[in-house]
């Protein structure tokens, strides 16, 4: 009884200082962010109602596998709209692998969106489409893909920097056939004139843009006006 009396009269509040673990049963738990091994799954998570009602991760994984096989048939694909290297064979092969750039480009077309990739380890952003609307954003970290809130007005890096992250089975996101001739057919003054007609700036940070920069911006502007 002496032992019990000694502690019954104490004024210490050690127990109240213990912080409840966020994983304790009945506590308010912050849901763990879910990562995916295949970037293609993010498209179906965002755009497929059928995917969203599947009860288990195994069901969802099987759905993605079967859906990608179905898409590999490329029904209705008009190859005349795209550059030769963005071929049916390339797309079909890419859809049977994980994280192929050709699959991302094709799913951008299929879902009419533009996926922006953020690589956390380098703190850089990469766009995979050329359209400015219907943006979807994801983050790559710890060898997995995560949904990310959309951030506006970011600077984009060259998609080829993602070697080792993606299967770069194609080295460009400019997959549409262009009305422009190849860059070698133009002189720098011709490109400047074309850029001015399209209301494109001839300078960047006070410096005149290079011929390659002008050509790519002109091409992008023309494509955005036609697709």
Secondary structure, 3 states (H helix, E strand, C coil): CHHHHHHHCCCCCHHHHCCCCCCCCCCCCCCCCCCECCCHHHHHHHHCHHHHCCCCHHHHHHHHHHHHHHHCCCCCCCHHHECCCCCHHHHHHHHCCCCEHHHHHHHHHHHCCEEEEEECCCCEEEECCCCCCCEEEEEEECCEEEECCCCCCCCECCHHHHECCEECCCCCCCCECCCCCCHHHCCHHHHHHHHHHCCCCCEECCEECCHHHHHHHHHHHHHHHHC
